[in-house]
Amino acid sequence: MVNWVHNEQELGLQAITETSATRQHPPGKIIRAHDADDVLGQAEFIYGLGVASTIVGSIVNLRPTTFQTALGYVGENVPSLMGIAMSINTAGRFGWYQISGNAVAAKSSAVSFAPGAKVAVSSATGLAVATISGNELQGAVVSAVASAKTGVITVPLQINRIHMQGRVT
């Protein structure tokens, strides 16, 4: 587990990998933090309200104005802000979602990724899957090999304010 340390000099910030039954910050608050072990470096996180079945590494849609999350994407070619869950932040709970930096996303066990590959997200599970036209993450690229293995595993990504692609006209 990564030991994220807040960069902001603000008292009472909820830990990055913690989930809370009570709201600690305004939804949509963005902060910066760094990996104390200097493995993943600097990153940005946004505060939001969880959804059922969220696991660490789930890729979620962050609804505008409320920052309520939903697993996966809202529809093909529908632009939307996305984030990666930093905790098991289930329905009715609050936590942080990574939006930039070196990240680790949960992926389908049957999928392999090569460095530099595009990443898509499953609408049903919020897991990273192979590229699918219409639901690819913009601002995300695979940063190291992620092989197919049994069970839900992870894929390392480099992300920058990830979002779903909008319709091309």
Buried (B, 14 or more C-beta within 10 A) or exposed (E): EBBBEBEEEEEEBBBBBBBBEEEBBEBBBEBEBBBEEEEBEEBBBBBBBBBEEBBBBBBBBBBEEEBBBBBBBBEBBBEBBBBBBBBBBBEEBBBBBBBBBBBBBBBBEEBBBEEEBBBBBBBEBBBBBBEEEBBBBBBBBBBEEBEEEEEBBBBBBBBEBBBBBEEEE
